[in-house]
Amino acid sequence: MHIWVDADACPRPVKEVLFKAAQRVQVPCTLVANQAIAVPRSALIRSIQVGQGFDVADNEIVRRCEPGDLVVTQDIPLAAEVVAKGAEAVTPRGHWLDKDTVRERLNMRDFMEEMRSAGMETGGPKSYSAQDKGRFANALDRWLARHRTQK
């Protein structure tokens, strides 16, 4: 059981929740990014800086994750790949991505991309809120509890 974080665009409140949870339940947590990411001094928490380039961090997470691991990402194609490998994926807003929901999200992403390329103004994501942080923390706690009972 390992938590992998697509850390390039991961909100700071999510990282704080993850750091506390990793220490509390003694689960390893690795942040993967194209830039240096500061993490607390802990044998359980580390960061990996990968080279620059399209999907380099994503490819590293896919390569390293295993069935039963958790991947925190808002990148839908990355979520699809790790779910296909048997890992679980959750967004920083606390939404689970499984085989069914990731397919729906990929379709919506592709549709929105088509709309943008046709010149339609689609707006960006809402700013990260306290409710998002709470939903993420609750989702993480449920995953941790489920995996503690499976040990």
PyMOL commands that set and color helices and strands:
alter all, ss='L'
color gray80, all
select helices_A, chain A and resi 12-25+56-64+76-84+99-117+130-150
alter helices_A, ss='H'
color red, helices_A
select strands_A, chain A and resi 3-6+29-33+45-49+70-72+88-90+96-97
alter strands_A, ss='S'
color yellow, strands_A
deselect
rebuild
show_as cartoon
